[in-house]
């Protein structure tokens, strides 16, 4: 699908966030935010308020939000629910298809 910027197809832009990346600012339009805590023996805890802040910003801006994990010693240690819900949103199919073709 051509974009308004010439003949290049639109691509899905993703932001993957961890506790070390407190905020994201970019000139690119973000279509997908993947949020999760660190895992492994030296994983640092992730605060719920931080994950909620990103989720709320995504909802406000119409960005797909995917909550990957709370983190811990093992990736599945803390589970995947944020306020009782699994967040498994993906960007629109046309943006995913354009990204895989790029």
Secondary structure, 3 states (H helix, E strand, C coil): CECCCCCCECCCCEEEECCCCCCCCCCCCCCEEEEECCECCCCCCCCHHHHHHHHHHHHHHCCEEEEEECCECCCCCCCCEECCEECECCCCHHHHHHHHHC
